[in-house]
Amino acid sequence: MLAADKLLLQSNLKRNATELKEKEFRLHHDNFAAVGTQAAVLAGFAVAALVELDVPPHTSPILQFFFFVSVVISLAANMQCVASTTCVSVWGSSLALRGPDGSVLKAVENMFAERTRIFTLFGVGVIAVHSAAMFASMILMRVESAVVSTCVLGYSLVRLVTYSRKLYAKFHYNEDDTVSFDDIFAGIYGGLPQVLSRKLLDHVDPERGEVIHRGR
């Protein structure tokens, strides 16, 4: 009787802990979907600028160089962002749903690890789009219009960077202070096998129930 109650308790604890981790999984999945969609739109703009823009023959080679380099950087960064978000979302979902025990935890940790790279690619793509638009203004417009347009785009770019940094400072938090389920999962699985833990867990002593960490 006690053994059956113990198994039931472990099963319920495991299910509830997994449901909590699924909330974090959905958060990363939705964030990547939003970023990937916007990156696809920007990549479309870059392709259109690369294909449709007719550069006048008298245009300065320096302006042409910076324009095309900006367009290509935007296209490459945004396409990498789209590909990365697609692969992470598809493979992460597959691992979480169809993988062995502990797969949800592994999927969440690996998705979290990819955030910085994906967001950096998106930021580079946005900055490159602004730069390409500025050089396109210089190429296609008269001097007066080009000066005004370049100033507006330059101001927009500066405000974008400063405002992004301001928002990052507002919403930034220390990862050491986040809510962690490592102790719960360690108790459930008797360790965290095959999982790259955010806190770099090595293993759990099954006799004492203590989580052993690597040296930092």
ABEGO torsion letter per residue (X at the ends): XAAAAAAAAAAAAAAAAAAAAAAAAAAAAAAAAAAAAAAAAAAAAAAAAAAABBBBAABBAAAAAAAAAAAAAAAAAAAAAAAAAAAAAAAAAAAAAABBBGAAAAAAAAAAAAAAAAAAAAAAAAAAAAAAAAAAAAAABBAAAAAAAAAAAAAAAAAAAAAAAAAAAAABBBAAABBBAAAAAAAAAGEBBGBBBAAGBABBBAAAGBBBBBBX
